[in-house]
Amino acid sequence: MQQRLVDRHPDVPADQLIAQMVPPPTFDEVSFDTYIPDPNQPSQAAAVRKAGEFAQQVTRIHAANGKKSLFGKKKHVPGAGLYLDGGFGVGKTHLLASIYHAVPGPKSFGTFGELTNLVGALGFNNALDRLSGNSVLCIDEFELDDPGDTMLVSRLLTELTARGVSVTATSNTLPGQLGEGRFAAQDFLREIKKLGALFDTVRVDGPDYRHRDLPPAPEPTAPGLLAEKAAATPGSTLDDFDELLRHLSTLHPSRYGALIGGVGAVYIGNVHTVTDQAVALRIVVLADRLYDAGIPVTVSGAALDRIFSEEMLGGGYRKKYLRAISRLLALSRFEAPAGAA
């Protein structure tokens, strides 16, 4: 019988949320040496050098904080901060994961959304205590969606760095511009500037590697053929788009990774353009988890580059939506698992 994501109801205990904050499988083996800078983009080679120097700094800080003074008290050297800014697909996450792999543990790696979900699940003080022993906290796709998140993350990172935890982050927006274009940025500008002061910013320029020399979005598969392909693909799931969106609304985003755990390929029928922002943001989270796991995606209906409305692509969350499209298109070009038709 064909598996469906909508039949899955995963539960992720809060105490496992910290343990699962590691780089996605796609970045298990990356290092500074495996990042190949574009010779036409000198900022990339500079970013590799800066990221390597930051990893060394993190290691020194963590070692210093593990020592005791002559009076038996632990030293508290403040953590360092590095912010990798650049467009989509220029290798920022590769560098972030390389930093993670290069420094001693304990350490944590997660997206901005996963970090806020973690605090929501554990509570602020519990999350702070659990992360305080880290050498580094790596935050991918750093974004501020509302003033509440701004205050929460600002306080968390300020307290963590004061306790000696270094922080590195990636985003498509400079720290001083976070929140720009959404809500009333001037109302929490002070917090945004406070966040920006924690980081040294390094620019990573270049075109999106996921689209270099690649064709546009694949044509959607015919509905009947979609079911045939799903049936012939080991470990695949087949879902109706609207049913899947309704199911996502019943799950906390922290469970989306578990939702697709063990899935070999995802097939989705009757895809159409989404106009509801809450629904669209759930798709963004699912796209991130699918991309992290490297799971191929095949659809019928509308092409994946038409999944968000033009109004959404011009709004305050446009960078999230463009990132999701970029990642879904990359997944749509993946080879299906062995044994597929």
Phi and psi in degrees as GROMACS dihedral restraints (atoms count N, CA, C in turn):
[ dihedral_restraints ]
;  ai    aj    ak    al  type     phi  dphi    fc
    3     4     5     6     1   -66.6    20    10
    4     5     6     7     1   129.8    20    10
    6     7     8     9     1   -73.1    20    10
    7     8     9    10     1   151.3    20    10
    9    10    11    12     1  -133.4    20    10
   10    11    12    13     1   141.3    20    10
   12    13    14    15     1   -64.7    20    10
   13    14    15    16     1   -32.6    20    10
   15    16    17    18     1   -66.9    20    10
   16    17    18    19     1   -14.5    20    10
   18    19    20    21     1   -90.2    20    10
   19    20    21    22     1    -0.5    20    10
   21    22    23    24     1   -98.8    20    10
   22    23    24    25     1   136.5    20    10
   24    25    26    27     1  -134.3    20    10
   25    26    27    28     1    71.6    20    10
   27    28    29    30     1   -69.5    20    10
   28    29    30    31     1   150.2    20    10
   30    31    32    33     1  -126.4    20    10
   31    32    33    34     1   125.6    20    10
   33    34    35    36     1  -116.1    20    10
   34    35    36    37     1   106.6    20    10
   36    37    38    39     1   -58.0    20    10
   37    38    39    40     1   144.7    20    10
   39    40    41    42     1   -58.0    20    10
   40    41    42    43     1   -34.8    20    10
   42    43    44    45     1   -72.8    20    10
   43    44    45    46     1    -8.0    20    10
   45    46    47    48     1   -93.7    20    10
   46    47    48    49     1   -10.4    20    10
   48    49    50    51     1   -64.4    20    10
   49    50    51    52     1   -38.6    20    10
   51    52    53    54     1   -66.9    20    10
   52    53    54    55     1   -45.4    20    10
   54    55    56    57     1   -61.1    20    10
   55    56    57    58     1   -30.6    20    10
   57    58    59    60     1   -89.3    20    10
   58    59    60    61     1     4.6    20    10
   60    61    62    63     1   -82.8    20    10
   61    62    63    64     1    76.8    20    10
   63    64    65    66     1  -133.5    20    10
   64    65    66    67     1   163.8    20    10
   66    67    68    69     1   -59.9    20    10
   67    68    69    70     1   147.7    20    10
   69    70    71    72     1   -63.7    20    10
   70    71    72    73     1   158.1    20    10
   72    73    74    75     1   -51.8    20    10
   73    74    75    76     1   -32.5    20    10
   75    76    77    78     1   -56.7    20    10
   76    77    78    79     1   -27.4    20    10
   78    79    80    81     1  -113.9    20    10
   79    80    81    82     1    22.8    20    10
   81    82    83    84     1   -63.2    20    10
   82    83    84    85     1   -36.4    20    10
   84    85    86    87     1  -109.9    20    10
   85    86    87    88     1     7.9    20    10
   87    88    89    90     1   -75.7    20    10
   88    89    90    91     1   158.7    20    10
   90    91    92    93     1  -155.0    20    10
   91    92    93    94     1   175.2    20    10
   93    94    95    96     1   -61.9    20    10
   94    95    96    97     1   -33.3    20    10
   96    97    98    99     1   -70.8    20    10
   97    98    99   100     1   -26.6    20    10
   99   100   101   102     1   -88.3    20    10
  100   101   102   103     1    -5.2    20    10
  102   103   104   105     1   -81.0    20    10
  103   104   105   106     1   120.4    20    10
  105   106   107   108     1  -102.9    20    10
  106   107   108   109     1   102.2    20    10
  108   109   110   111     1   -65.0    20    10
  109   110   111   112     1   144.0    20    10
  111   112   113   114     1   -74.5    20    10
  112   113   114   115     1   121.3    20    10
  114   115   116   117     1   -62.2    20    10
  115   116   117   118     1   -19.3    20    10
  117   118   119   120     1   -86.0    20    10
  118   119   120   121     1    -3.1    20    10
  120   121   122   123     1  -127.1    20    10
  121   122   123   124     1    83.1    20    10
  123   124   125   126     1   -59.1    20    10
  124   125   126   127     1   -23.0    20    10
  126   127   128   129     1   -64.7    20    10
  127   128   129   130     1   -23.8    20    10
  129   130   131   132     1   -68.9    20    10
  130   131   132   133     1   -46.2    20    10
  132   133   134   135     1   -63.4    20    10
  133   134   135   136     1   -37.9    20    10
  135   136   137   138     1   -64.6    20    10
  136   137   138   139     1   -37.6    20    10
  138   139   140   141     1   -67.0    20    10
  139   140   141   142     1   -38.4    20    10
  141   142   143   144     1   -61.5    20    10
  142   143   144   145     1   -43.6    20    10
  144   145   146   147     1   -64.1    20    10
  145   146   147   148     1   -45.6    20    10
  147   148   149   150     1   -64.0    20    10
  148   149   150   151     1   -40.5    20    10
  150   151   152   153     1   -65.0    20    10
  151   152   153   154     1   -39.6    20    10
  153   154   155   156     1   -64.6    20    10
  154   155   156   157     1   -40.9    20    10
  156   157   158   159     1   -65.3    20    10
  157   158   159   160     1   -37.2    20    10
  159   160   161   162     1   -64.8    20    10
  160   161   162   163     1   -41.7    20    10
  162   163   164   165     1   -59.9    20    10
  163   164   165   166     1   -40.5    20    10
  165   166   167   168     1   -65.0    20    10
  166   167   168   169     1   -39.6    20    10
  168   169   170   171     1   -64.3    20    10
  169   170   171   172     1   -42.4    20    10
  171   172   173   174     1   -59.1    20    10
  172   173   174   175     1   -44.9    20    10
  174   175   176   177     1   -60.8    20    10
  175   176   177   178     1   -42.4    20    10
  177   178   179   180     1   -64.9    20    10
  178   179   180   181     1   -44.5    20    10
  180   181   182   183     1   -62.3    20    10
  181   182   183   184     1   -44.3    20    10
  183   184   185   186     1   -64.4    20    10
  184   185   186   187     1   -39.9    20    10
  186   187   188   189     1   -65.2    20    10
  187   188   189   190     1   -41.9    20    10
  189   190   191   192     1   -63.6    20    10
  190   191   192   193     1   -38.2    20    10
  192   193   194   195     1   -74.8    20    10
  193   194   195   196     1   -13.1    20    10
  195   196   197   198     1   -88.6    20    10
  196   197   198   199     1    -9.9    20    10
  198   199   200   201     1   -90.1    20    10
  199   200   201   202     1   158.9    20    10
  201   202   203   204     1  -109.4    20    10
  202   203   204   205     1   149.3    20    10
  204   205   206   207     1   -77.7    20    10
  205   206   207   208     1  -179.7    20    10
  207   208   209   210     1   -61.4    20    10
  208   209   210   211     1   -23.7    20    10
  210   211   212   213     1   -95.6    20    10
  211   212   213   214     1     9.0    20    10
  213   214   215   216     1    85.5    20    10
  214   215   216   217     1     2.3    20    10
  216   217   218   219     1   -95.7    20    10
  217   218   219   220     1   145.0    20    10
  219   220   221   222     1   -70.5    20    10
  220   221   222   223     1   140.8    20    10
  222   223   224   225     1   -73.6    20    10
  223   224   225   226     1   154.7    20    10
  225   226   227   228     1  -130.0    20    10
  226   227   228   229     1    86.8    20    10
  228   229   230   231     1   -85.9    20    10
  229   230   231   232     1   124.1    20    10
  231   232   233   234     1   -59.5    20    10
  232   233   234   235     1   148.1    20    10
  234   235   236   237     1   -71.4    20    10
  235   236   237   238     1   159.5    20    10
  237   238   239   240     1   -97.8    20    10
  238   239   240   241     1   167.8    20    10
  240   241   242   243     1  -137.1    20    10
  241   242   243   244     1   137.1    20    10
  243   244   245   246     1  -134.0    20    10
  244   245   246   247     1   132.7    20    10
  246   247   248   249     1  -122.2    20    10
  247   248   249   250     1   116.3    20    10
  249   250   251   252     1   -97.4    20    10
  250   251   252   253     1   109.7    20    10
  252   253   254   255     1  -109.0    20    10
  253   254   255   256     1   138.8    20    10
  255   256   257   258     1   174.8    20    10
  256   257   258   259     1   175.9    20    10
  258   259   260   261     1   -76.1    20    10
  259   260   261   262     1  -170.1    20    10
  261   262   263   264     1   -74.5    20    10
  262   263   264   265     1   141.1    20    10
  264   265   266   267     1    66.6    20    10
  265   266   267   268     1    31.1    20    10
  267   268   269   270     1  -103.0    20    10
  268   269   270   271     1     5.5    20    10
  270   271   272   273     1    97.2    20    10
  271   272   273   274     1    17.2    20    10
  273   274   275   276     1   -64.0    20    10
  274   275   276   277     1   -42.7    20    10
  276   277   278   279     1   -67.1    20    10
  277   278   279   280     1   -34.4    20    10
  279   280   281   282     1   -57.3    20    10
  280   281   282   283     1   -47.0    20    10
  282   283   284   285     1   -67.8    20    10
  283   284   285   286     1   -38.9    20    10
  285   286   287   288     1   -61.3    20    10
  286   287   288   289     1   -46.0    20    10
  288   289   290   291     1   -66.7    20    10
  289   290   291   292     1   -33.6    20    10
  291   292   293   294     1   -64.3    20    10
  292   293   294   295     1   -40.1    20    10
  294   295   296   297     1   -60.5    20    10
  295   296   297   298     1   -47.0    20    10
  297   298   299   300     1   -55.7    20    10
  298   299   300   301     1   -47.8    20    10
  300   301   302   303     1   -68.5    20    10
  301   302   303   304     1   -25.9    20    10
  303   304   305   306     1   -86.4    20    10
  304   305   306   307     1   -12.6    20    10
  306   307   308   309     1  -108.4    20    10
  307   308   309   310     1   159.2    20    10
  309   310   311   312     1   -73.7    20    10
  310   311   312   313     1   157.1    20    10
  312   313   314   315     1   -87.6    20    10
  313   314   315   316     1   173.5    20    10
  315   316   317   318     1   -68.8    20    10
  316   317   318   319     1   152.6    20    10
  318   319   320   321     1  -156.7    20    10
  319   320   321   322     1   157.7    20    10
  321   322   323   324     1  -136.7    20    10
  322   323   324   325     1   147.6    20    10
  324   325   326   327     1  -138.4    20    10
  325   326   327   328     1   128.2    20    10
  327   328   329   330     1  -167.4    20    10
  328   329   330   331     1   167.3    20    10
  330   331   332   333     1   -77.2    20    10
  331   332   333   334     1   165.3    20    10
  333   334   335   336     1   -57.1    20    10
  334   335   336   337     1   -42.6    20    10
  336   337   338   339     1   -62.8    20    10
  337   338   339   340     1   -40.1    20    10
  339   340   341   342     1   -65.5    20    10
  340   341   342   343     1   -34.9    20    10
  342   343   344   345     1   -66.3    20    10
  343   344   345   346     1   -46.5    20    10
  345   346   347   348     1   -66.8    20    10
  346   347   348   349     1   -34.5    20    10
  348   349   350   351     1   -64.4    20    10
  349   350   351   352     1   -38.4    20    10
  351   352   353   354     1   -61.6    20    10
  352   353   354   355     1   -46.9    20    10
  354   355   356   357     1   -63.2    20    10
  355   356   357   358     1   -38.0    20    10
  357   358   359   360     1   -65.0    20    10
  358   359   360   361     1   -36.8    20    10
  360   361   362   363     1   -77.9    20    10
  361   362   363   364     1   -39.4    20    10
  363   364   365   366     1   -94.5    20    10
  364   365   366   367     1   -21.9    20    10
  366   367   368   369     1    91.4    20    10
  367   368   369   370     1   149.8    20    10
  369   370   371   372     1   -59.4    20    10
  370   371   372   373     1   -52.5    20    10
  372   373   374   375     1   -64.8    20    10
  373   374   375   376     1   -39.3    20    10
  375   376   377   378     1   -65.0    20    10
  376   377   378   379     1   -44.8    20    10
  378   379   380   381     1   -63.3    20    10
  379   380   381   382     1   -42.1    20    10
  381   382   383   384     1   -60.8    20    10
  382   383   384   385     1   -45.6    20    10
  384   385   386   387     1   -63.7    20    10
  385   386   387   388     1   -40.7    20    10
  387   388   389   390     1   -69.5    20    10
  388   389   390   391     1   -32.8    20    10
  390   391   392   393     1   -88.3    20    10
  391   392   393   394     1   -13.5    20    10
  393   394   395   396     1   -67.5    20    10
  394   395   396   397     1   -21.1    20    10
  396   397   398   399     1   -86.6    20    10
  397   398   399   400     1    -2.4    20    10
  399   400   401   402     1   -67.3    20    10
  400   401   402   403     1   150.5    20    10
  402   403   404   405     1   -77.7    20    10
  403   404   405   406     1   -36.6    20    10
  405   406   407   408     1  -151.3    20    10
  406   407   408   409     1   150.5    20    10
  408   409   410   411     1  -119.1    20    10
  409   410   411   412     1   116.9    20    10
  411   412   413   414     1  -101.3    20    10
  412   413   414   415     1   122.3    20    10
  414   415   416   417     1  -117.6    20    10
  415   416   417   418     1   115.5    20    10
  417   418   419   420     1   -93.5    20    10
  418   419   420   421     1   144.1    20    10
  420   421   422   423     1    54.3    20    10
  421   422   423   424     1    59.7    20    10
  423   424   425   426     1   -68.4    20    10
  424   425   426   427     1   118.3    20    10
  426   427   428   429     1  -143.4    20    10
  427   428   429   430     1   151.9    20    10
  429   430   431   432     1  -118.4    20    10
  430   431   432   433     1   111.8    20    10
  432   433   434   435     1   -94.5    20    10
  433   434   435   436     1   -19.7    20    10
  435   436   437   438     1  -159.7    20    10
  436   437   438   439     1   162.5    20    10
  438   439   440   441     1   -57.9    20    10
  439   440   441   442     1   -33.5    20    10
  441   442   443   444     1   -61.7    20    10
  442   443   444   445     1   -45.5    20    10
  444   445   446   447     1   -63.6    20    10
  445   446   447   448     1   -37.7    20    10
  447   448   449   450     1   -59.2    20    10
  448   449   450   451     1   -50.6    20    10
  450   451   452   453     1   -63.1    20    10
  451   452   453   454     1   -42.5    20    10
  453   454   455   456     1   -62.1    20    10
  454   455   456   457     1   -52.3    20    10
  456   457   458   459     1   -69.5    20    10
  457   458   459   460     1   -38.2    20    10
  459   460   461   462     1   -58.6    20    10
  460   461   462   463     1   -46.9    20    10
  462   463   464   465     1   -65.7    20    10
  463   464   465   466     1   -44.1    20    10
  465   466   467   468     1   -62.0    20    10
  466   467   468   469     1   -49.4    20    10
  468   469   470   471     1   -69.1    20    10
  469   470   471   472     1   -35.3    20    10
  471   472   473   474     1   -62.0    20    10
  472   473   474   475     1   -43.7    20    10
  474   475   476   477     1   -72.4    20    10
  475   476   477   478     1   -36.3    20    10
  477   478   479   480     1   -65.9    20    10
  478   479   480   481     1   -46.0    20    10
  480   481   482   483     1   -65.1    20    10
  481   482   483   484     1   -34.1    20    10
  483   484   485   486     1   -64.5    20    10
  484   485   486   487     1   -27.4    20    10
  486   487   488   489     1   -90.1    20    10
  487   488   489   490     1     4.9    20    10
  489   490   491   492     1    99.0    20    10
  490   491   492   493     1     5.0    20    10
  492   493   494   495     1   -86.2    20    10
  493   494   495   496     1   125.8    20    10
  495   496   497   498     1   -84.0    20    10
  496   497   498   499     1   153.2    20    10
  498   499   500   501     1  -131.6    20    10
  499   500   501   502     1   131.3    20    10
  501   502   503   504     1  -129.4    20    10
  502   503   504   505     1   142.8    20    10
  504   505   506   507     1  -141.9    20    10
  505   506   507   508     1   155.4    20    10
  507   508   509   510     1  -121.5    20    10
  508   509   510   511     1   152.1    20    10
  510   511   512   513     1  -166.9    20    10
  511   512   513   514     1   178.3    20    10
  513   514   515   516     1  -109.0    20    10
  514   515   516   517     1    11.4    20    10
  516   517   518   519     1  -136.9    20    10
  517   518   519   520     1   133.4    20    10
  519   520   521   522     1   -61.4    20    10
  520   521   522   523     1   148.8    20    10
  522   523   524   525     1   -50.6    20    10
  523   524   525   526     1   -41.0    20    10
  525   526   527   528     1   -71.8    20    10
  526   527   528   529     1   -11.4    20    10
  528   529   530   531     1  -107.5    20    10
  529   530   531   532     1     0.9    20    10
  531   532   533   534     1   -59.1    20    10
  532   533   534   535     1   136.4    20    10
  534   535   536   537     1    90.3    20    10
  535   536   537   538     1    -9.2    20    10
  537   538   539   540     1   -65.1    20    10
  538   539   540   541     1   133.3    20    10
  540   541   542   543     1    89.2    20    10
  541   542   543   544     1    -2.2    20    10
  543   544   545   546     1  -139.0    20    10
  544   545   546   547     1   139.7    20    10
  546   547   548   549     1    55.3    20    10
  547   548   549   550     1  -155.0    20    10
  549   550   551   552     1  -105.9    20    10
  550   551   552   553     1    88.9    20    10
  552   553   554   555     1   -57.4    20    10
  553   554   555   556     1   -32.8    20    10
  555   556   557   558     1   -65.4    20    10
  556   557   558   559     1   -22.5    20    10
  558   559   560   561     1   -70.6    20    10
  559   560   561   562     1   -23.7    20    10
  561   562   563   564     1  -129.4    20    10
  562   563   564   565     1    29.8    20    10
  564   565   566   567     1   -60.2    20    10
  565   566   567   568     1   -35.1    20    10
  567   568   569   570     1   -59.3    20    10
  568   569   570   571     1   -43.7    20    10
  570   571   572   573     1   -68.1    20    10
  571   572   573   574     1   -38.4    20    10
  573   574   575   576     1   -61.9    20    10
  574   575   576   577     1   -43.6    20    10
  576   577   578   579     1   -65.5    20    10
  577   578   579   580     1   -35.4    20    10
  579   580   581   582     1   -63.5    20    10
  580   581   582   583     1   -41.5    20    10
  582   583   584   585     1   -63.0    20    10
  583   584   585   586     1   -45.0    20    10
  585   586   587   588     1   -59.9    20    10
  586   587   588   589     1   -32.4    20    10
  588   589   590   591     1   -69.6    20    10
  589   590   591   592     1   -16.7    20    10
  591   592   593   594     1   -77.0    20    10
  592   593   594   595     1   -19.5    20    10
  594   595   596   597     1  -114.8    20    10
  595   596   597   598     1   146.7    20    10
  597   598   599   600     1   -92.1    20    10
  598   599   600   601     1   128.2    20    10
  600   601   602   603     1   -96.4    20    10
  601   602   603   604     1   132.8    20    10
  603   604   605   606     1  -124.0    20    10
  604   605   606   607     1   127.0    20    10
  606   607   608   609     1   -88.8    20    10
  607   608   609   610     1   136.5    20    10
  609   610   611   612     1  -122.9    20    10
  610   611   612   613     1   106.0    20    10
  612   613   614   615     1   -94.9    20    10
  613   614   615   616     1   163.1    20    10
  615   616   617   618     1   138.6    20    10
  616   617   618   619     1   163.4    20    10
  618   619   620   621     1   -76.0    20    10
  619   620   621   622     1   160.9    20    10
  621   622   623   624     1   -67.5    20    10
  622   623   624   625     1   112.7    20    10
  624   625   626   627     1   -62.6    20    10
  625   626   627   628     1   -23.1    20    10
  627   628   629   630     1   -69.9    20    10
  628   629   630   631     1   -15.2    20    10
  630   631   632   633     1  -115.0    20    10
  631   632   633   634     1     3.1    20    10
  633   634   635   636     1   -67.9    20    10
  634   635   636   637     1   121.5    20    10
  636   637   638   639     1    57.5    20    10
  637   638   639   640     1    27.4    20    10
  639   640   641   642     1  -111.7    20    10
  640   641   642   643     1   150.7    20    10
  642   643   644   645     1   -71.4    20    10
  643   644   645   646     1   167.8    20    10
  645   646   647   648     1   -66.8    20    10
  646   647   648   649     1  -177.1    20    10
  648   649   650   651     1   -53.0    20    10
  649   650   651   652     1   134.2    20    10
  651   652   653   654     1   -60.3    20    10
  652   653   654   655     1   149.5    20    10
  654   655   656   657     1   -65.2    20    10
  655   656   657   658     1   138.7    20    10
  657   658   659   660     1   -58.5    20    10
  658   659   660   661     1   149.1    20    10
  660   661   662   663     1   -78.8    20    10
  661   662   663   664     1   145.9    20    10
  663   664   665   666     1   -61.7    20    10
  664   665   666   667     1   141.7    20    10
  666   667   668   669     1   -52.3    20    10
  667   668   669   670     1   -46.3    20    10
  669   670   671   672     1   -64.2    20    10
  670   671   672   673     1   -40.3    20    10
  672   673   674   675     1   -68.5    20    10
  673   674   675   676     1   -31.7    20    10
  675   676   677   678     1   -59.9    20    10
  676   677   678   679     1   -46.1    20    10
  678   679   680   681     1   -64.3    20    10
  679   680   681   682     1   -37.8    20    10
  681   682   683   684     1   -64.9    20    10
  682   683   684   685     1   -43.7    20    10
  684   685   686   687     1   -63.9    20    10
  685   686   687   688     1   -42.5    20    10
  687   688   689   690     1   -62.1    20    10
  688   689   690   691     1   -42.7    20    10
  690   691   692   693     1   -64.9    20    10
  691   692   693   694     1   -29.2    20    10
  693   694   695   696     1   -90.6    20    10
  694   695   696   697     1    -2.9    20    10
  696   697   698   699     1  -105.8    20    10
  697   698   699   700     1   116.0    20    10
  699   700   701   702     1   -59.0    20    10
  700   701   702   703     1   136.3    20    10
  702   703   704   705     1    71.1    20    10
  703   704   705   706     1    16.9    20    10
  705   706   707   708     1   -87.8    20    10
  706   707   708   709     1   162.8    20    10
  708   709   710   711     1  -123.5    20    10
  709   710   711   712     1   151.8    20    10
  711   712   713   714     1  -133.3    20    10
  712   713   714   715     1   120.9    20    10
  714   715   716   717     1  -135.8    20    10
  715   716   717   718     1   151.6    20    10
  717   718   719   720     1   -79.6    20    10
  718   719   720   721     1   137.5    20    10
  720   721   722   723     1   -56.1    20    10
  721   722   723   724     1   -51.3    20    10
  723   724   725   726     1   -65.8    20    10
  724   725   726   727     1   -38.1    20    10
  726   727   728   729     1   -64.2    20    10
  727   728   729   730     1   -39.6    20    10
  729   730   731   732     1   -65.5    20    10
  730   731   732   733     1   -40.9    20    10
  732   733   734   735     1   -63.7    20    10
  733   734   735   736     1   -39.0    20    10
  735   736   737   738     1   -65.2    20    10
  736   737   738   739     1   -39.2    20    10
  738   739   740   741     1   -65.4    20    10
  739   740   741   742     1   -40.9    20    10
  741   742   743   744     1   -59.3    20    10
  742   743   744   745     1   -33.2    20    10
  744   745   746   747     1   -67.7    20    10
  745   746   747   748     1   -16.8    20    10
  747   748   749   750     1   -93.1    20    10
  748   749   750   751     1    -5.7    20    10
  750   751   752   753     1  -114.2    20    10
  751   752   753   754     1   140.8    20    10
  753   754   755   756     1   -67.4    20    10
  754   755   756   757     1   140.8    20    10
  756   757   758   759     1   -55.1    20    10
  757   758   759   760     1   -25.5    20    10
  759   760   761   762     1   -65.8    20    10
  760   761   762   763     1   -12.5    20    10
  762   763   764   765     1   -97.7    20    10
  763   764   765   766     1    -3.9    20    10
  765   766   767   768     1   -64.5    20    10
  766   767   768   769     1   -34.6    20    10
  768   769   770   771     1   -63.5    20    10
  769   770   771   772     1   -43.1    20    10
  771   772   773   774     1   -68.0    20    10
  772   773   774   775     1   -30.0    20    10
  774   775   776   777     1   -58.5    20    10
  775   776   777   778     1   -38.0    20    10
  777   778   779   780     1  -102.1    20    10
  778   779   780   781     1     9.9    20    10
  780   781   782   783     1   -59.3    20    10
  781   782   783   784     1   128.9    20    10
  783   784   785   786     1    79.8    20    10
  784   785   786   787     1    -0.5    20    10
  786   787   788   789     1   -80.0    20    10
  787   788   789   790     1   136.2    20    10
  789   790   791   792     1   -90.2    20    10
  790   791   792   793     1   -30.0    20    10
  792   793   794   795     1  -162.2    20    10
  793   794   795   796     1   148.6    20    10
  795   796   797   798     1  -116.1    20    10
  796   797   798   799     1   126.9    20    10
  798   799   800   801     1  -117.1    20    10
  799   800   801   802     1   130.8    20    10
  801   802   803   804     1  -130.9    20    10
  802   803   804   805     1   124.4    20    10
  804   805   806   807     1   -98.4    20    10
  805   806   807   808     1   153.9    20    10
  807   808   809   810     1    61.4    20    10
  808   809   810   811     1    39.6    20    10
  810   811   812   813     1   -65.4    20    10
  811   812   813   814     1   140.8    20    10
  813   814   815   816     1  -145.1    20    10
  814   815   816   817     1   169.0    20    10
  816   817   818   819     1   -67.6    20    10
  817   818   819   820     1   135.1    20    10
  819   820   821   822     1   -99.6    20    10
  820   821   822   823     1   137.7    20    10
  822   823   824   825     1  -118.7    20    10
  823   824   825   826     1   -11.8    20    10
  825   826   827   828     1   -88.9    20    10
  826   827   828   829     1   124.8    20    10
  828   829   830   831     1   -65.5    20    10
  829   830   831   832     1   -39.6    20    10
  831   832   833   834     1   -61.7    20    10
  832   833   834   835     1   -41.3    20    10
  834   835   836   837     1   -65.4    20    10
  835   836   837   838     1   -43.9    20    10
  837   838   839   840     1   -61.3    20    10
  838   839   840   841     1   -39.7    20    10
  840   841   842   843     1   -68.3    20    10
  841   842   843   844     1   -29.8    20    10
  843   844   845   846     1   -67.8    20    10
  844   845   846   847     1   -38.7    20    10
  846   847   848   849     1   -61.5    20    10
  847   848   849   850     1   -38.8    20    10
  849   850   851   852     1   -59.1    20    10
  850   851   852   853     1   -46.5    20    10
  852   853   854   855     1   -63.7    20    10
  853   854   855   856     1   -44.1    20    10
  855   856   857   858     1   -62.7    20    10
  856   857   858   859     1   -41.9    20    10
  858   859   860   861     1   -60.2    20    10
  859   860   861   862     1   -40.2    20    10
  861   862   863   864     1   -62.7    20    10
  862   863   864   865     1   -44.5    20    10
  864   865   866   867     1   -68.3    20    10
  865   866   867   868     1   -38.4    20    10
  867   868   869   870     1   -63.7    20    10
  868   869   870   871     1   -40.9    20    10
  870   871   872   873     1   -67.8    20    10
  871   872   873   874     1   -41.9    20    10
  873   874   875   876     1   -57.0    20    10
  874   875   876   877     1   -39.9    20    10
  876   877   878   879     1   -86.7    20    10
  877   878   879   880     1    -9.3    20    10
  879   880   881   882     1    65.6    20    10
  880   881   882   883     1    39.8    20    10
  882   883   884   885     1   -93.4    20    10
  883   884   885   886     1   122.2    20    10
  885   886   887   888     1   -60.6    20    10
  886   887   888   889     1   144.3    20    10
  888   889   890   891     1  -125.6    20    10
  889   890   891   892     1   129.1    20    10
  891   892   893   894     1  -129.2    20    10
  892   893   894   895     1   137.3    20    10
  894   895   896   897     1  -133.1    20    10
  895   896   897   898     1   160.5    20    10
  897   898   899   900     1  -118.4    20    10
  898   899   900   901     1   162.9    20    10
  900   901   902   903     1    98.6    20    10
  901   902   903   904     1  -128.2    20    10
  903   904   905   906     1   -81.1    20    10
  904   905   906   907     1   152.0    20    10
  906   907   908   909     1   -68.0    20    10
  907   908   909   910     1   154.4    20    10
  909   910   911   912     1   -65.6    20    10
  910   911   912   913     1   -23.1    20    10
  912   913   914   915     1   -81.6    20    10
  913   914   915   916     1     3.8    20    10
  915   916   917   918     1  -113.8    20    10
  916   917   918   919     1    13.9    20    10
  918   919   920   921     1   -73.0    20    10
  919   920   921   922     1   -26.0    20    10
  921   922   923   924     1  -111.5    20    10
  922   923   924   925     1   144.5    20    10
  924   925   926   927     1   -68.7    20    10
  925   926   927   928     1   157.7    20    10
  927   928   929   930     1   -60.1    20    10
  928   929   930   931     1   -35.6    20    10
  930   931   932   933     1   -61.7    20    10
  931   932   933   934     1   -41.6    20    10
  933   934   935   936     1   -66.2    20    10
  934   935   936   937     1   -39.8    20    10
  936   937   938   939     1   -69.4    20    10
  937   938   939   940     1   -14.0    20    10
  939   940   941   942     1  -103.9    20    10
  940   941   942   943     1     2.9    20    10
  942   943   944   945     1   -96.2    20    10
  943   944   945   946     1  -168.0    20    10
  945   946   947   948     1   -67.6    20    10
  946   947   948   949     1   -22.1    20    10
  948   949   950   951     1  -100.6    20    10
  949   950   951   952     1    16.6    20    10
  951   952   953   954     1   -55.6    20    10
  952   953   954   955     1   -37.3    20    10
  954   955   956   957     1   -66.4    20    10
  955   956   957   958     1   -36.8    20    10
  957   958   959   960     1   -63.0    20    10
  958   959   960   961     1   -45.4    20    10
  960   961   962   963     1   -67.8    20    10
  961   962   963   964     1   -39.7    20    10
  963   964   965   966     1   -65.9    20    10
  964   965   966   967     1   -37.9    20    10
  966   967   968   969     1   -63.2    20    10
  967   968   969   970     1   -43.3    20    10
  969   970   971   972     1   -62.0    20    10
  970   971   972   973     1   -43.6    20    10
  972   973   974   975     1   -61.9    20    10
  973   974   975   976     1   -46.0    20    10
  975   976   977   978     1   -56.3    20    10
  976   977   978   979     1   -43.9    20    10
  978   979   980   981     1   -73.3    20    10
  979   980   981   982     1   -39.7    20    10
  981   982   983   984     1   -65.3    20    10
  982   983   984   985     1   -37.9    20    10
  984   985   986   987     1   -64.9    20    10
  985   986   987   988     1   -39.3    20    10
  987   988   989   990     1   -62.2    20    10
  988   989   990   991     1   -42.2    20    10
  990   991   992   993     1   -67.4    20    10
  991   992   993   994     1   -32.2    20    10
  993   994   995   996     1   -70.1    20    10
  994   995   996   997     1   -15.3    20    10
  996   997   998   999     1   -99.1    20    10
  997   998   999  1000     1    -0.9    20    10
  999  1000  1001  1002     1   -68.5    20    10
 1000  1001  1002  1003     1   153.1    20    10
 1002  1003  1004  1005     1   -74.8    20    10
 1003  1004  1005  1006     1   140.4    20    10
 1005  1006  1007  1008     1   -70.3    20    10
 1006  1007  1008  1009     1   155.8    20    10
 1008  1009  1010  1011     1   -58.0    20    10
 1009  1010  1011  1012     1   156.0    20    10
 1011  1012  1013  1014     1   -56.5    20    10
 1012  1013  1014  1015     1   137.4    20    10
 1014  1015  1016  1017     1   102.6    20    10
 1015  1016  1017  1018     1    -8.5    20    10
 1017  1018  1019  1020     1   -75.0    20    10
 1018  1019  1020  1021     1   157.8    20    10
